[in-house]
């Protein structure tokens, strides 16, 4: 008689989880993204070392901001208002020129706004855009869509806030990341601007003596 073997038990069902793989993939992407941003940061630091004009520094600010957010506007801070200087990523359904519209933006500092908040605190703001008349005016001028979160970083030159870079991720509503690297770049840009202004003043003084 053939030898009887005990009935084989069915193999246990192993339920594999994709979560560890997802975490590893996410970590790898974030690491590669951080490495790319540091490479870009170093490259643009080199460009900031020898600025030839203030306009060159402001263009570099917008260029680096494009690595962090989908849209950005650079504002000049005056005594009683902030004025639009330049932009990238702004799209207007009206067909108007975004550059021209941005340069016409004037936000008084006598009323509550994101920009007054940044100037008074002298710190970066990252969060929702609070309700105010001037913030609503700004949203309308910048295309009419309100972002979930906004970023505003001041640039301080000679102890005073000279510029504010505004950013958001419209038309996406993804979180704003890599804020620290943009802050580092803004800090270096402020040093470069001080250097450029000093060189301009020195050149003007030399011309005066000649």
Helices and strands as residue ranges (DSSP letters): H 19-48, H 54-65, E 71-77, E 81-88, H 98-103, E 106-108, H 114-121, E 125-127, H 133-141, E 150-157, E 160-168, H 179-209
